[in-house]
Each structure stands twice: as structure tokens, then as C-alpha cells.
């Protein structure tokens, strides 16, 4: 399952800088998850977990599989945001959209 990515970045960023940031985001996300083909299904599973339990679920309320997916996505997202926007970027400020 493929996915599309849209980054929202600061004004004044050149097209080249935007493309490079998007490429860094993709590489970090796919690297953390293991493969491009895993991005969409892991993200979809993460969204289902968040929909059922909220943005910050109690880890004890999740099954082992849910906890693994939740933690895996959060780690991959953190790596991708840091790669694209820099290590000091706050997660709440990171603006991106993934569609599949």
C-alpha cells in the first residue's frame, strides 16, 4: 500500500529545501518502520488505536500488539520529524499529512 506525504514548512523555504526535507522525512520514516510498504498499514493501525484510546492511551489498556504498533509509530514519527525539521522541532509544531 503506497502513501503520499505533504509537509507544511515555514514561509521562505525554497522548493529545493522543501523537497529535501520531504525526502529526509520519508527516508527516516521508512527506515524506522523497515520499509516503504509498512508506512500506510502501520499508520492506519496507529490511527485506529488513537481513535479508540485517545492520543495518550494508558499503555496498560493496550494489547501487546497495539502497544507495539503505537510505540513503533511514535518512534518512527519522531525520527522523521527530527530528520525533516531538525532535532529541536517540537512534535506539536511538526506539520505533515500522510494519505493512502
C-alpha positions in Angstrom: 0.0 0.0 0.0 1.6 3.3 -1.1 1.2 6.6 0.6 1.5 10.3 -0.1 3.2 12.8 2.1 2.7 16.6 2.3 5.0 18.7 4.5 4.0 22.1 5.7 7.0 24.2 6.4 7.9 27.8 7.2 7.5 30.6 4.6 10.6 31.5 2.8 11.7 27.9 2.3 12.8 27.2 -1.3 11.3 24.5 -3.4 14.6 22.6 -3.2 14.7 22.8 0.6 11.1 21.6 0.8 11.9 18.6 -1.4 15.0 17.8 0.6 13.0 18.0 3.9 10.3 15.7 2.4 12.9 13.2 1.3 14.6 13.2 4.7 11.2 12.7 6.3 10.4 9.7 4.0 13.8 8.1 4.5 13.7 8.3 8.2 10.0 7.2 8.5 10.6 4.2 6.1 13.9 3.3 7.8 12.4 3.3 11.2 9.4 1.2 10.1 11.6 -1.1 8.0 10.2 -0.5 4.5 8.0 1.9 2.5 5.3 -0.7 2.2 4.8 -0.6 6.0 4.1 3.1 6.3 0.4 3.0 5.3 -0.6 -0.1 7.3 1.3 0.9 10.5 -0.1 4.5 10.3 -3.6 3.2 9.7 -3.3 0.9 12.7 -1.9 3.8 14.8 -4.9 5.9 13.8 -7.3 3.2 14.9 -5.6 2.9 18.2 -5.7 6.7 18.8 -9.3 6.7 17.7 -10.2 4.0 20.2 -8.0 5.1 23.1 -7.1 8.8 22.6 -3.8 10.5 21.8 -2.1 9.4 25.0 -3.5 6.0 25.9 -2.6 4.2 29.1 -0.1 1.6 27.9 -1.8 -1.0 30.3 -5.1 -0.5 28.4 -3.5 -1.6 25.1 -2.9 -5.1 24.0 0.7 -6.1 23.4 0.2 -5.8 19.6 -1.5 -2.4 20.0 1.3 -1.1 22.3 3.9 -2.3 19.8 2.3 -0.5 16.9 1.7 2.6 18.9 5.3 2.8 20.1 6.7 1.9 16.7 4.8 4.7 15.0 5.7 7.2 17.6 9.4 6.4 17.3 9.2 6.5 13.5 7.3 9.8 13.6 9.9 11.3 16.0 12.8 10.2 13.8 11.1 11.6 10.6 10.2 14.9 12.2 13.8 15.3 13.5 15.2 14.4 10.1 13.0 16.8 8.2 12.7 19.7 10.5 15.6 19.4 12.9 16.1 17.8 16.3 14.8 20.8 18.3 11.4 20.9 16.5 8.5 20.2 18.9 6.2 17.4 17.8 3.2 19.7 18.1 4.7 22.1 15.7 5.6 19.5 13.0 3.1 19.8 10.2 2.7 16.9 7.8 -0.1 14.9 6.3 0.0 11.3 5.2 -2.7 9.9 3.0 -3.1 6.5 1.5 
